[in-house]
C-alpha cells in the first residue's frame, strides 16, 4: 500500500466532475492511495445596496453541501475503505486546482463542468490546469451517452 500517493480531483457537481471523482477513486484504490476532492468556489453575487442575489457564506455553504453529497454518493457506490477527503476552497477553479496539484501525484478533472463556455475537446478549466499543473493531469471525458463506462482519459505528463 502506498499511503503517500495522493490524487487531487476537481468536483463541481457536474457529470464530468462526478466521473472524474469516480475515476480518481478507482485509481487511488488500485495504487493504495487517497483522494482529495476539491471544490473551488467564488462569490459572484451582485450587491445592490443592502440587497444581494446571494452572500459569500451562502455560496461557500452550497459548495460544501454539494461536495458532501458527491462524496457520500461515492462512498455508497465504492464503500468506505477508500480514504477520501473533501475541501472547499475560495478562488478561481484552475488556480485552486493547480495549487492543490503541487503536492499531489495526480490531478484528475472532468472534461466539461458548469462553465457557460464550451471548448471543442476540453473545458476551459481543464485546459488551463493542463498548462499550469506541476503534476500529471488526467482529463475524464463525458460521453455522449450518460451510461457509458469511464474510459480513455486524456493524460498529460
Secondary structure, DSSP 8 states (H G I E B T S, - for coil): --TT-EEEEE--SSHHHHHHHHHHHHHHHHHT-EEEEEEEE-----EETTEES--HHHHHHHHHHHHHHHHHHHHHHH-TTS-EEEEEEES-HHHHHHHHHTT-SEEEEES--S-S---SSS-HHHHHHHHH-SSEEEEE---SSTTS-----EEE-
